Amino acid sequence: MHPEYGPVAAVAEKLRDRFGDPPQTAIVLGSGLGVVVDRLVIEREVSTEDLGLPSSTVPGHAGKVITGTLGGAHVLVLSGRVHLYEGYPAQVVVRYVRAFHHWGVQRLILTCAAGGIAAGLDPGSLVLVTDHLNFQYENPLTGTPWNGNRFPDVTQAHHPGIRATLLDAATSIEVRLDQGVYAAVMGPAYETPAETFMLRSAGADIVGMSTVPEILAAAQVGLPVGAIALISNRAAGLTDGPVTHAEVTDIANRAGDNLARLLEEACGRF
């Protein structure tokens, strides 16, 4: 049996106990993107610790799981993911993904703050992730196979149906939604200018420190997943000044309204 099976089952049971039947859609909020919660008609909120999920040590991650209505749909919102750079093992980082699936969630929408590499992806831009590059050199699928699935196909890990719905929603409300490849790096130090050049040469349009472990875990259990990045800064070496976490969260807070509107429209379409 997988060593995470017990903790995952326990989290799923607590979710069922605290919230009842699962919403079809779960949304994960990245750094500084708590503005999305402002559009949510909140029903109930519980701390991640109370559910048996790890606690975030990063400013901009509230550490709450919230149920409510967004765009007329019943949704679950995780405000407070954890990252590999915080010292958590990959299996613990993705515990919530497996628990949501075990509980019965039908789709997962990930959001994150990211650095823009490709031309035109400036702070405030929204990018629909079409594929990814894993430069974190950790993978939550290593070790004992989850439910016996050792070699999941990740060709369509970024679910085409979810991506189409998000694009249609963006067109409907006239919000610009670019598309691009996300490079995941370990962090917590920002990339060097040389690394930015390497990532650009490898085909990356944006860069961040999260999201890919969850996409891999979702693909393994068959949970449809889509990801949207809000560009909070230009990647290191593409501007004259330094990159800071305060800048990242500030831009995300100020530019997050378009993301919130987009999620609200999309949730009404699923």
N, C-alpha and C positions, 0 to 999 in steps of 0.2 A: 504493500500500500504506500502511496505517496506520502511523505512526511507532512505535507501541507493539507492533506485531506481532512484531518480532524479540525484544525483551525478554520478552514474554509467552511466546513459543514456547520461549525459553531457560529460563525458570522452569519451565514444564511439563516440559521434558526433564529438568531437575534433580530435580523431584519424582518423576518416573518412575524415575530412576537411584537416588535415595536411598530411596524407599519402595515401589517396584514398582507393582502395580496400584492404582488409586485407590479409596479408600473411597467408598461411595455418599453419605455425609453429611459435610459440613465444618461446623465450628462456630467462630465468631469470638468471642473474649472481649473485653469492654469493660473500662474502667478498674476495677482492683481485683477483677476477677472470676476471678482465677487459682484460686480455691477450687474451681472446676469440675474442674480438673486432678487434685485430690485423689481424685476418684471414678473417674478414668481408670486402667485397667490399661495402663500405658505400654509400647509396643513400641520406639519409636525417637523421638528428637527431634533436630532440626537447627535451627541459627540461621537467622533470616530472611536475614541477610547472605549466608550460604553458598548460599542458593537464588536470590540475585539480587533479593530484595525489599528495600525501603527499611527503615531502622532507626527504631524509635520513639524519640523524645526525651522521652517523658512517663513519669513514675513510675507504676507500676501496669501497665505493658505490658512483658512479659518478653522479647519479641523471639524467640520460638521457634515452630516448627511441629512438632507432635507427632502421631504415630499411636498408636492403642491401641484398647481395647475399652471401650465405655460402654453399659450396659444390654444387654449381649450382642451389640452391633453394632460392627462395625469402623468407626471414625470418624477424621477428621483434625481437629485443633484448632490454630487460629492464635491464639497468645497474644502479641499485640503489633501491632495495626493501627496505621496512621499516619493523620494528620488533615490537612485543608487548613490549619488554623491553624499547623501546624508548618513551613509554607512549601513543602510538596510540591505539585506540580501535580496537578490532579484526575485526570489520566490515570495518574499514578504511584500515587495513593492506591488506585485500583481495579485495579491490575495483578494483584494476587493473585486477584481475582474471575475475570478473564478467563483467568488461568493455570489455576486450579482447573477451570474449564469445559473448557479445551483438553485438560487431562489426563484428564478423564472423570468428575469429581465430578457427582453427580446432583441434589443439593439443598444449599442453604446456609442455615444458621441463624445469624443475627447477634444478638449481645447487646451491650448498652451500659448505662452509667449515665446517668441522666437526672434532670432536675428536674421535680417534680410541680407542675402548674398547676391541674388540675381538683380540686374538693373530694374529699377522701377518699384522694387519692393521696399518701400520706405516706411518709417514709423507710422502706425495707424492702418496699414494695409491688412487685409484679410486674405489668407491663403488656404485653399482647400488642398489637403495633402493627398497626392495621387500615388505616391510610393515613398520608400524610405531607404536610407543607408544606415546600417548599424555600426557606428564607430565607438560604441560603448564597450565593446569586447566582453560583454556579459549577456547572458541569454537566460530568461526564466524557464526555458524548456529543457535545460540540461539536467542531468541526474535521472531519477526515476521517472518514467513516462507518466504523464497525467492521463488517467483512465486508459492506459495502454497505447496512447497515440504518440508514438515516438517521432514520426516524420510528417508533420502537417504541411500541406501545400499552402504557401503564402502568396501565390501568384495574384489572387484576388483578395488579399488581406484587407485592403482598403475597399470596402464593399461598394460595388458599382451602383446598386440601387440607392444606398444612402447618399453617395456622392451626387447622383442625379437629382435627388430630392433637394439637397442643399443648394445646388446650382439653380434649380427652378425657383426655389424660395428667394434666392438672392436677386434673380431677375425680376421677380414679382414686386419686390419692395425697392428695387433700384439701388441695391447695395453692391458695390464692386467686389467680386470674389475671384481673385486670381487662383491659379493652380500651380502646384510645384512639388518638388521632391524634398523631403525633410531629412537632414542628416542629424542623427542623435550622437552626441558626444557625452563623455562621462561628467565633465565639470569637476568641482564647482568653479574652477578658474575659467574665465572666458577664453575662447580660442585665440591663438596667436595670429598675426597677419599671415604668416606662412601657412598655418593650418587652414585659414580661410581660403587662401589661394588653392591649396590642395583639395579642399572640399568642393570648390567651384569647378576645378578640373575634373573631379570625380562625378559631376553631374548634380550636385546639391544646389537647390535654390534658396533654402533656409536652413538654419541650424538651431538646435535646442538641446536640452538636457533631460528630456522626459519622453513620454508618449510611445516610443517604440517597444519597450517591454510589455506595455499593456496591449498593443496591437498584436504582438506575437502570442500572448496568452489568450486573447480573444479568438484569434485564428485557430488555435489548437482546440478550443472547446466548441468551435462553430458558432460563436457569438458575432453577428454582423457588427462591424465597427467602422466609423468614419472619424476623421480628425480635421480640425480647423486651427490654424495658427494665426495669432494676431502679432504682427510685426511690431516689436517694441523698440527696436534699435537696428541700425545697420551693423553687420558683423564686424568684428575687430579688424582694423586695418583699412576699412572702407570709409572711415571718417577721421577727422583730425584729433578728436578728443577721446578720452577713455570711456569704456562701457561700465556702468554701475547697476547694481540691482535696484537701487532707488529709482534710477531712470526707467528701468524696465517696468516696475510696478506703477510708476506715475503715468507713463504712456498708456499702459494697459487700462488703468482706471479711466483715463480721459477718452480713450478711443474705443472702449468696450461697448458703447451703446449700439453701434452698428452690429457687433457680434450678438448682443442680446436680442436685437430686433430680428436678426437672421434666424437665431435659434427658435424664437417665438413663432415665426412664420413656418419654419420647417416642422416643428413639433405638431402643428395643426394639420400637416400634410401626411404624416406617417400613418 
